[in-house]
Amino acid sequence: MTPEFTPIILGSDMNAYGMARAFHEEYGIKVHCIASDPLAPTRYSNILTLEFHHGFEEDPVFIDTMHEVAKRYADHQEPVILIAMGDAYAELLAKHKEFLQKTFVVPVVDYALLRKLNNKESFYQIAEEHGLPYPKTKIITKAMYEKKENLDVPFTYPVAFKPANSVEWLDIQFEGRKKAFVIHSETEYLDILGKIYDNGYTSDMILQEFIPGDDSNMRTLNAYVSQDHQVKLLCLGHPLLEDPTPSAIGNYVTILPEYNQDVYDVVQKFLEELNFTGYCNFDMKFDPRDNTFKFFEINLRQGRSSFFVTLTGYNLARFVVDDYVTGTLADAPTVYANKIQSQHVLWMGVPVKLFKDYAVDNEFKQQALQLIDSGRYGTTVFYKKDMNIRRWVLMKYMFHNYIPRYKKYFEENKGRDIGR
């Protein structure tokens, strides 16, 4: 029997569509999405409904809107689950958790912990305390830039350079802005540093040693932690190709399922020691110099490409429902995903030809090509149960748009020192 509940997703991007699809696949229900603006992945869909409030990613629009939404569900008998699909929405849910959980199920950490984990600087401090490996790091502050003091780079070029505050970074715009930078010289470093702080960014920047290796050295891990702070799902993915577009660097576009119990054990210990709850996603990279994985960040929601978890057999929607609706998750064992290689399914976020043309040729690419040849691959947005001519054309157009982006940006942003 299908459990009775109502899911509400905050967002309209590919991540939102992936979660809506997970609910539809598992329970055959529609999901309501509330977002700031319409985005292509959720357009013309029959498995969700959309509601837009411009500025919804910030207060006061967010909390004003949620007061009205709460009134709609004030007398609702079934659990109503709120799930954030982006950093800003996750932060807002945690910030207003006390008010929201009077009406809704809000599976996020408390605001104080979220603030520590969302900021890369404090995340590395917590990682240090709990034995989570991370790259050698130096913090650059706005005060250091203004005083022109202690701006030296203690690592060999190239180096990685990225904002500590990913939410504030969303509002910063300048020519050459990227999600993260790979810096090749002191001149380039000082030029980018000036653009960042001269265009209104106020938080710290993270300067890191560059971990050698291409995109196939990256790993992504999705987890679900129950309301009792027990890790119930760990699913590791092996990205083989990233988006080279400046604003999207770090977004994975091809993921091969992978199993690594050592990584699972490290992450489970970390999350349970923090008394974490809800969904999260880690990005890490294999360092061939010492044969360890170095963790870059934790995202306090599913990643943009997290549908690879559902695609390979571990439906992300089911965990939150079993946790808060059916109550069956408490006694369920932890799922350490992808043990059985014959069940692996390749997740694709770009046309197959782009993967074949741009992914580094290695044993992992060969595994992926075998999955493609055997038809064991899929996408987030091409869902047979949710396809009409308008949606099909739009999704085809969205995928086709990657072709000129790779031609324009791949050599510049991935050709010299692939990875991060």
PyMOL commands that set and color helices and strands:
alter all, ss='L'
color gray80, all
select helices_A, chain A and resi 14-27+40-42+61-72+87-95+97-100+111-118+120-129+142-147+166-169+186-198+215-217+246-248+261-273+307-311+316-324+341-343+352-358+363-373+384-386+389-400+402-415
alter helices_A, ss='H'
color red, helices_A
select strands_A, chain A and resi 6-10+31-35+48-52+80-84+137-140+159-163+181-183+205-209+218-225+231-242+252-258+278-287+292-299+335-336+346-348+377-378
alter strands_A, ss='S'
color yellow, strands_A
deselect
rebuild
show_as cartoon
